[in-house]
Amino acid sequence: MSKLWKVALGLAAVSPFFLVAAFAGILAATVMFLPEAPARGSGELPDEFFEAFARHFVLVFAGVATLFLAVLLGIATPMILMLHALSSERMEQDQRTTWVVVLLLGGILVAPFYWYLHVWQEPGFPAT
C-alpha cells in the first residue's frame, strides 16, 4: 500500500472525532444565532429577521453536512479496515478474526489503533 493511501486511511480513521466536535461547535453557533421572532400582531417581518434566518439556515445545513460526513466515514473506515484485516498476510487467521470482530464492535473507537498498528507500520515503510 502506498504511503498516500496509508495517510488517507489514517485521516479517515481519526476524522469522525474532529467532525463530531465541529458539529457540536456548529450546533452551539446555531443556537447562539437563532433569529428573534417578531412581536405578535406587528404585521410584517423585519429585514433583520430574514437575514438572521438565512444565517441560521446556512449553519443548520453546515451542521447536517458535517454530521453526515462523520457518519459516512464512521461506517466506511472500519469496513475498509476489516477488509484490510481479512486480506493481511502479516497476521495469523485467529488474529485476523479477532481484529474483524473488534473493528465491528468498536468501529471508529478502534479504527485509529488498528490503522497505526497494522496499516501504518506495514513492512516497507518506516514508522515515523
N, C-alpha and C positions, 0 to 999 in steps of 0.2 A: 504494500500500500504506500502511495507516495506521501511525502510529508505534507503536501497541501490538503489531501483528504484527511489525514490524521488531525490537522489543525481544525479543519472544518467540522469534523465529527466531535472534536473536543469543545468547540464553541457551541455546537448544537446540544451537547450534554449539559453545559452549565447555563445556557441562555434562558431556559424556563425560569430559573430563580430570579434573574435580573428582570425578565419580562413581567413576572408577577409583582415584583417590587415597583416597577414602572406603572403597572395597572393600579396599584394602591395609591401611588402619587397622583395619577390622573383622576382617580376617584375622589381623592381629597380636594384636588383643584376644582373638580366639577361641583362638589358640594359648596365650596367657598364662593364660586361664581354663579350660583343659582340666580336666575332673574327674579326680581321682586315683582310680585303680582300687583297690578294697578288696583287702586281703591275701587270698591264696588260702586256701581252707579255712575262712574266717571265717563262712560260712553266709549270713547276711542282709546286705543292703546298708545302710549307714548313711543317715540322712536327709540328711546333708550331700552325699552323692553325688547324690541326686535333685535337690537344689537347684542344685548345680553343673551337672548335666546339663541342667536346664531353662534356665539362663542360657546355656549353650553352644548349645542348640538355637535360642534367640532370636537369638543372634549369627550363627549359620550362616544362618538364614532371612533376616536383615537383609542379610548379605553377598550371598546369592544374588539377592535382590530388587534390590539396588543394582547388581550386575553385569548383571542382565537389563535394567534401565532404561538402563544405559550402552550396552549393545549395541543396544537398540532405537533410542535416539537417535543412536547412531553410524551406523546404517544409514539411518534415516528422514531425518535432516537433510541429508546430501549429496544424497539423491534429490530432496528438495524444492528444494534449491538448483540442482540440474541442471534441473528443470522451470522454475525462475525464469530460468536462463541461456538456455534454449531459447525462452522467451517474451519475453525482454527486447528492447525496440526500441532501447535505448541502445547496443548493441554490433552490430558487423558480424557476418555469418554465420560467417566464419572464427574470429573471437574467441569466438563462442558455442560453436562446436565444440571449440575448444581448452579452454575452461573446463569443458565437459561431460567431456572426457577427463581433465583434471586432477582434477576432483572425483571421477570414477570411480576413478582410480588412487590419489589421495591421501586420499580420504574425509575423516575427521574432522581430519586434519592440515591440510588446505587449506580446509575449510569456514569457519573464522573469518576467513581472509583474503578469501575471496570475499564473505562477508557484509559485511565492513567496506567493501570497495571498490565493490560493486555493489548491495547492498541498503540499507545504512545511508546511503550518500551519494547516493541517488536524488534526482532533482530534486524540489523542493517541500519538502524538509526540510533545514535546515542541519546540517552535521556539527558536533557539539559535543565 
